Amino acid sequence: MAKIVPNNVVIMYLYWFLKGIEKFFKDNTVGMGIPHVNGETLKNHLVLLPTLEEQKSIANFLDPKTAEIDDLIADKEKLIELLQEKRQAIITEAVTKGLNPNVRMKDSGIEWIGEIPEHWNLQRTKYLASIRNVKASDSDIDKTYIGLENIESKTGKLLTSVDDEQQFIGETANIFKKGDVLFGKLRPYLAKCIIADFDGRCSSELIVLKTTSYILPEYLHLLMLSPKFIDVVNSSTYGAKMPRASWDFIGNLQIPLPSIKEQEDIVEYLTEFISRIDDLIFDINTQIQKLKEYRQSLISETVTGKIDARDYIADLFKS
């Protein structure tokens, strides 16, 4: 942190001025590991200095204006949280209760599952999927690599592409095939789980699962993303600093199992529902980004005199 002691300048004006040229400092950092602003660069940067009265006007203008924008952004971020919670709740309901609200239920006898449809079965995960335990070798260097950082938490979305920088063979990596389910065993509360849509290699912190004919990989993927499943797996972790789940525990978990036809119906319903939710979240994130850009533009144009804050203050006093 750089401590700046104001001298013959209104402190809040200086604050907003520095916020207005934030991009300059971000574009002129030094240091590879921990990028930071050079003290000389900060100290020698020129500051536009209007009169003290104008400085006060600018500060009095930007304080409420940016607060209004911040409130709008906070409301939209809250809406995204609610949509994400709704998505997780619907996934959990569908993979443990099915789609028919009128179906007869029975007690599963398993606390984290609760009641399930009367015609559903329970089966241990290890009888529905097996680990693909194949280590990558130097000959696999061209295969796309997936690490935990490439998987978005709780959504099942892959954040990598063939253009991303690849991890070289050095640390242990596992081979996966198209259609495999990859589940993050490190910090399972992050809920990192995807279905592979190509052959590749991945971090050894991802369990690679090949499903049997009794369960669809898409259904297993959705079930493993459900908060109830994540919570019970997370309760089993070992290691304080780097908590991990084990396949022994996950493999012995009993999970609800409808017929293949019902699995197909659930997957189709959830795929469409999740797509609608994701579209809404994308639109709201776009709105948030535009608001942030407008906020930054408002600050920059005000502290550089392109917007005359004196007119706003005068109008305010008149009203």
C-alpha positions in Angstrom: 0.0 0.0 0.0 1.2 3.5 -0.8 0.4 6.1 1.8 -0.4 9.4 0.1 -0.6 12.5 2.4 -2.7 15.3 0.7 -1.2 18.7 0.5 -3.4 21.7 -0.7 -5.8 19.3 -2.4 -9.3 18.0 -1.4 -8.7 14.4 -0.3 -11.9 13.0 -2.0 -11.0 14.8 -5.2 -7.6 13.2 -5.1 -9.2 9.8 -4.5 -11.5 10.2 -7.5 -8.7 11.5 -9.7 -6.6 8.4 -8.9 -9.6 6.2 -9.6 -10.1 7.9 -12.9 -6.6 7.0 -14.1 -6.6 3.5 -12.6 -6.2 1.9 -16.0 -2.9 3.8 -16.5 -1.5 2.3 -13.4 -2.8 -1.2 -14.2 -1.1 -0.9 -17.6 2.2 0.2 -16.1 2.9 -2.3 -13.4 6.3 -3.8 -12.8 7.2 -7.3 -11.4 6.3 -10.6 -12.9 5.3 -12.6 -9.8 3.5 -9.8 -7.9 2.7 -6.9 -10.4 2.8 -3.5 -8.6 3.0 0.2 -9.3 6.4 1.6 -9.1 6.6 4.3 -6.3 8.4 6.8 -8.6 5.7 6.3 -11.3 3.0 7.1 -8.7 4.8 10.0 -7.2 5.7 11.7 -10.5 2.3 11.4 -12.2 0.8 14.7 -13.0 -2.5 15.6 -11.2 -5.0 17.9 -12.9 -5.7 20.6 -10.2 -8.8 22.7 -10.5 -9.7 25.3 -7.8 -10.5 24.0 -4.3 -14.2 24.8 -4.9 -14.2 22.8 -8.1 -12.5 19.9 -6.4 -15.2 19.9 -3.8 -17.9 20.1 -6.5 -16.3 17.1 -8.3 -16.2 15.0 -5.1 -19.7 16.0 -4.2 -20.9 15.0 -7.6 -19.1 11.7 -7.9 -19.9 10.4 -4.3 -23.7 10.0 -4.9 -23.5 9.2 -8.6 -21.1 6.3 -8.1 -23.1 5.1 -5.1 -26.2 4.9 -7.3 -24.3 2.8 -9.8 -22.8 0.6 -7.1 -26.3 -0.1 -5.7 -27.5 -1.1 -9.1 -24.5 -3.5 -9.5 -25.1 -4.9 -6.1 -28.8 -5.6 -6.9 -27.8 -7.4 -10.1 -25.1 -9.4 -8.4 -27.7 -10.5 -5.8 -30.0 -11.5 -8.6 -27.3 -13.7 -10.0 -26.8 -15.4 -6.6 -30.5 -16.1 -6.4 -30.5 -17.6 -9.9 -27.5 -19.8 -9.1 -29.2 -21.0 -5.9 -32.4 -21.7 -7.9 -30.3 -23.7 -10.4 -28.7 -25.8 -7.7 -32.1 -26.4 -5.9 -33.8 -27.6 -9.1 -30.9 -29.9 -10.0 -31.0 -31.5 -6.5 -34.8 -31.9 -6.6 -34.7 -33.5 -10.1 -31.9 -36.1 -9.3 -33.3 -37.1 -6.0 -37.1 -36.7 -6.4 -37.6 -36.9 -10.2 -39.9 -34.7 -12.3 -43.3 -36.0 -11.3 -44.5 -34.2 -8.2 -47.4 -36.7 -7.8 -45.4 -39.9 -7.7 -45.5 -42.1 -4.6 -42.4 -41.7 -2.5 -40.5 -44.0 -0.1 -37.8 -43.4 2.5 -34.4 -44.1 1.1 -33.0 -44.8 4.5 -30.1 -42.5 3.7 -30.1 -39.1 5.5 -28.6 -37.0 2.7 -31.0 -38.3 0.1 -34.3 -38.5 2.1 -37.3 -39.7 0.2 -37.1 -41.0 -3.4 -39.8 -42.1 -5.8 -41.1 -45.6 -4.9 -40.0 -47.2 -8.2 -36.4 -45.9 -8.0 -33.5 -48.0 -6.7 -30.3 -47.2 -4.7 -26.9 -48.3 -5.9 -23.4 -47.7 -4.8 -21.4 -45.4 -7.2 -18.6 -47.9 -7.7 -21.1 -50.3 -9.4 -22.2 -47.6 -11.8 -18.9 -46.1 -12.7 -15.3 -47.2 -12.6 -12.1 -45.2 -12.4 -10.1 -44.8 -15.6 -6.7 -45.1 -14.0 -4.4 -44.5 -17.0 -1.4 -42.2 -16.5 -0.3 -39.8 -19.3 3.1 -40.3 -20.9 5.4 -38.1 -23.0 3.6 -39.3 -26.1 0.4 -37.6 -24.8 1.9 -34.1 -24.8 -0.4 -32.9 -27.6 -3.6 -33.9 -25.8 -5.5 -31.0 -24.2 -4.9 -30.7 -20.5 -7.6 -29.9 -17.9 -6.7 -28.7 -14.5 -9.0 -27.8 -11.6 -8.5 -24.1 -12.5 -10.1 -24.9 -15.9 -13.4 -26.0 -14.4 -16.0 -23.4 -13.2 -17.3 -24.0 -9.7 -20.8 -25.4 -9.4 -21.7 -25.0 -13.1 -20.0 -27.9 -14.8 -18.5 -25.6 -17.4 -15.1 -26.0 -19.0 -13.0 -22.8 -19.1 -10.2 -24.1 -21.3 -9.7 -24.5 -25.0 -7.1 -26.0 -27.3 -5.6 -22.6 -27.6 -4.8 -22.3 -23.9 -1.3 -22.9 -22.6 -0.8 -26.6 -22.0 0.7 -28.3 -19.0 3.8 -30.3 -19.9 4.3 -33.8 -18.9 6.2 -33.6 -15.6 3.7 -33.9 -12.8 1.3 -36.8 -12.9 -1.6 -36.5 -15.3 -4.4 -38.9 -16.0 -5.9 -39.8 -19.4 -9.6 -39.3 -20.0 -11.9 -40.2 -22.9 -14.8 -38.5 -24.4 -17.9 -39.1 -22.3 -16.0 -39.6 -19.0 -17.1 -37.7 -15.9 -14.3 -35.7 -14.2 -14.8 -34.9 -10.5 -12.5 -32.7 -8.5 -11.5 -34.5 -5.3 -9.4 -31.5 -4.0 -11.6 -29.1 -2.0 -14.8 -30.9 -3.2 -16.9 -28.0 -1.8 -16.0 -26.1 -4.9 -18.1 -28.6 -6.9 -15.9 -28.9 -9.9 -17.3 -31.6 -12.2 -17.6 -31.9 -16.0 -18.3 -34.4 -18.8 -15.5 -34.6 -21.2 -16.5 -33.9 -24.8 -13.0 -34.9 -26.2 -10.1 -37.2 -25.3 -7.4 -35.6 -23.2 -5.4 -35.5 -20.1 -6.1 -34.0 -16.7 -4.8 -33.2 -13.2 -4.5 -36.1 -10.9 -6.7 -34.1 -8.5 -9.6 -35.0 -10.9 -11.2 -38.5 -10.5 -11.9 -39.9 -14.0 -15.0 -42.0 -14.1 -16.2 -44.3 -16.9 -19.9 -45.0 -16.5 -21.6 -48.4 -17.0 -24.7 -49.1 -19.0 -26.9 -48.5 -15.9 -26.3 -44.8 -15.6 -25.9 -42.0 -18.2 -22.7 -39.9 -17.8 -24.9 -36.8 -18.1 -27.1 -38.0 -15.2 -24.1 -38.9 -13.0 -22.6 -35.5 -13.8 -25.7 -33.6 -12.7 -26.0 -35.7 -9.5 -22.4 -35.0 -8.6 -23.0 -31.3 -9.0 -26.1 -31.3 -6.7 -25.4 -29.6 -3.3 -26.6 -32.6 -1.3 -24.0 -34.8 -3.0 -21.2 -32.2 -2.7 -22.0 -31.7 1.0 -21.8 -35.4 1.9 -18.6 -35.8 -0.1 -17.1 -32.7 1.5 -17.9 -34.1 5.0 -15.6 -37.0 4.3 -12.4 -35.1 3.4 -9.0 -35.6 4.9 -6.2 -33.1 5.2 -6.6 -29.7 6.9 -4.8 -27.4 4.4 -5.6 -29.4 1.3 -8.8 -31.3 2.0 -9.4 -34.2 -0.4 -12.2 -36.7 -0.9 -11.3 -40.3 -1.7 -12.8 -42.7 -4.3 -13.2 -45.3 -1.5 -15.8 -43.0 0.1 -17.4 -41.7 -3.1 -17.5 -45.2 -4.6 -19.3 -46.6 -1.6 -21.9 -43.8 -1.5 -25.4 -45.1 -2.4 -27.1 -42.8 -4.9 -30.7 -42.7 -6.3 -31.1 -44.5 -9.6 -34.1 -44.2 -11.9 -34.4 -46.1 -15.1 -32.4 -45.0 -18.1 -35.5 -43.6 -19.8 -36.2 -41.5 -16.7 -32.6 -40.4 -16.5 -32.9 -39.3 -20.1 -36.0 -37.2 -19.3 -34.3 -35.6 -16.3 -31.2 -34.8 -18.2 -33.2 -33.2 -21.0 -35.3 -31.2 -18.6 -32.3 -30.0 -16.6 -30.2 -29.2 -19.7 -33.0 -26.9 -21.0 -33.6 -25.3 -17.6 -29.9 -24.7 -16.9 -29.5 -23.2 -20.4 -32.3 -20.7 -19.7 -30.7 -19.8 -16.3 -27.2 -19.4 -17.8 -28.6 -17.1 -20.5 -30.2 -14.9 -17.8 -27.0 -14.8 -15.8 -25.0 -14.0 -19.0 -27.3 -11.1 -19.8 -27.1 -9.8 -16.2 -23.3 -10.1 -16.2 -23.2 -8.1 -19.4 -25.3 -5.4 -17.8 -23.0 -5.3 -14.8 -20.0 -5.0 -17.0 -21.6 -2.0 -18.9 -22.4 -0.4 -15.5 -18.8 -0.8 -14.4 -17.6 0.7 -17.7 -20.0 3.6 -17.3 -18.9 4.2 -13.7 -15.3 4.3 -14.8 -16.1 6.6 -17.7 -18.1 8.9 -15.5 -15.2 9.2 -13.1 -12.6 9.8 -15.8 -14.6 12.4 -17.7 -15.5 14.3 -14.5 -11.9 14.5 -13.1 -10.6 15.6 -16.5 -13.3 18.3 -16.9 -15.3 16.8 -19.7 -18.3 16.7 -17.4 -18.8 20.0 -15.5 -19.8 19.1 -11.9 -20.4 22.7 -11.1 -23.6 22.7 -13.2 -24.9 19.6 -11.2 -24.1 21.2 -7.9 -25.8 24.5 -8.9 -28.9 22.6 -10.1 -28.9 20.7 -6.8 -28.9 23.9 -4.8 -31.7 25.4 -6.9 -34.0 22.3 -6.3 
